[in-house]
Amino acid sequence: MARSKPTDATAPSGKAGRGPGGGGRGRGSGATASGAEPVKLNRKGQPKKRRLKKLAGQARMIKQAYTLTRKNDPRLPWILLIWFVAVAAAVELVGILFNAPFLFIPLALVTGALAALIVFGRRAQGSAYRQVEGQPGAAAWVLEGMRGDWRVTSGVAGTQQMDAVHRVLGRPGVILVAEGVPARVRGLLAQEKKKVARVVGDAPIYDIVVGDDEGQIPLRKLSAHVMKLPRNLSAAEVNALGRRMSALGGARMPVPGGPLPGGRQMSISQRQVRRRS
């Protein structure tokens, strides 16, 4: 009798017939099926960033900011060291008075490091302001770095000599900020104020001229001055006002992307201003 040869189609059976991709059927798909860790999402549905990556990114940013600030402020390392030692010694002295010097050592180190970090942030901010002061686009750069819900439109009016008027919408109302030669920007401010008044109705309109003369606001104080203005509008009123102001359009003149040469230096300095202003 002739035996029939088994065919290849019926040879695999049971667990031996399962391919490498079949074991995950019914247990999930995507990253879990391939053996990788599932991607965790935050409340906004975006992938969560690991804390170590965040800390590493912040450390790199601080290191770069320190390098740039030290170029313009050679005394920076000694100043930070003096502040660290002075504050840490003061805290440790308190520990000695309470007969617990060893207990206060960690607190002294942390407090000293915090004091040095605060001083570093202020000196980095001051160094950034000194670099941008007097250059075209400096006021727009400061305004765009403010914390909070500030809707900045740079270069809504200007001249060929790089005089410019910037428009800011926020809780105080509409703020027009001019930078350049005062004799030229006063006329630009008046014209822009008339245009805005036809749209915003009873909303307050503030006008600011950046400079060091009487009646002007220095660049280093611009952010603080704007943020101290009274809150006249609610968040809903700001949104409604923003929709009405969209009829005015956006920028009508080219404004430099940053008064400092080099995008990398500009981005680091801007982070410092956002954090400390």
Rosetta blueprint (number, residue, H / E / L):
1 M L
2 A L
3 R L
4 S L
5 K L
6 P L
7 T L
8 D L
9 A L
10 T L
11 A L
12 P L
13 S L
14 G H
15 K H
16 A H
17 G H
18 R L
19 G L
20 P L
21 G L
22 G H
23 G H
24 G H
25 R L
26 G L
27 R L
28 G L
29 S L
30 G L
31 A L
32 T L
33 A L
34 S L
35 G L
36 A L
37 E L
38 P L
39 V L
40 K L
41 L E
42 N L
43 R L
44 K L
45 G L
46 Q L
47 P E
48 K L
49 K L
50 R L
51 R H
52 L H
53 K H
54 K H
55 L H
56 A H
57 G H
58 Q H
59 A H
60 R H
61 M H
62 I H
63 K H
64 Q H
65 A H
66 Y H
67 T H
68 L H
69 T H
70 R H
71 K H
72 N H
73 D L
74 P L
75 R L
76 L H
77 P H
78 W H
79 I H
80 L H
81 L H
82 I H
83 W H
84 F H
85 V H
86 A H
87 V H
88 A H
89 A H
90 A H
91 V H
92 E H
93 L H
94 V H
95 G H
96 I H
97 L H
98 F L
99 N L
100 A L
101 P L
102 F L
103 L L
104 F L
105 I H
106 P H
107 L H
108 A H
109 L H
110 V H
111 T H
112 G H
113 A H
114 L H
115 A H
116 A H
117 L H
118 I H
119 V H
120 F H
121 G H
122 R H
123 R H
124 A H
125 Q H
126 G H
127 S H
128 A H
129 Y H
130 R H
131 Q H
132 V H
133 E L
134 G L
135 Q L
136 P L
137 G L
138 A H
139 A H
140 A H
141 W H
142 V H
143 L H
144 E H
145 G L
146 M L
147 R L
148 G L
149 D L
150 W L
151 R E
152 V E
153 T E
154 S E
155 G E
156 V E
157 A E
158 G E
159 T L
160 Q L
161 Q L
162 M L
163 D L
164 A E
165 V E
166 H E
167 R E
168 V E
169 L E
170 G E
171 R L
172 P L
173 G E
174 V E
175 I E
176 L E
177 V E
178 A E
179 E E
180 G L
181 V L
182 P H
183 A H
184 R H
185 V H
186 R H
187 G H
188 L H
189 L H
190 A H
191 Q H
192 E H
193 K H
194 K H
195 K H
196 V H
197 A H
198 R H
199 V H
200 V H
201 G L
202 D L
203 A L
204 P L
205 I E
206 Y E
207 D E
208 I E
209 V E
210 V E
211 G L
212 D L
213 D L
214 E L
215 G L
216 Q L
217 I E
218 P L
219 L H
220 R H
221 K H
222 L H
223 S H
224 A H
225 H H
226 V H
227 M H
228 K L
229 L L
230 P L
231 R L
232 N L
233 L L
234 S L
235 A H
236 A H
237 E H
238 V H
239 N H
240 A H
241 L H
242 G H
243 R H
244 R H
245 M H
246 S H
247 A H
248 L H
249 G L
250 G L
251 A L
252 R L
253 M L
254 P L
255 V L
256 P L
257 G L
258 G L
259 P L
260 L L
261 P L
262 G L
263 G H
264 R H
265 Q H
266 M H
267 S H
268 I H
269 S H
270 Q H
271 R H
272 Q H
273 V H
274 R H
275 R H
276 R H
277 S L
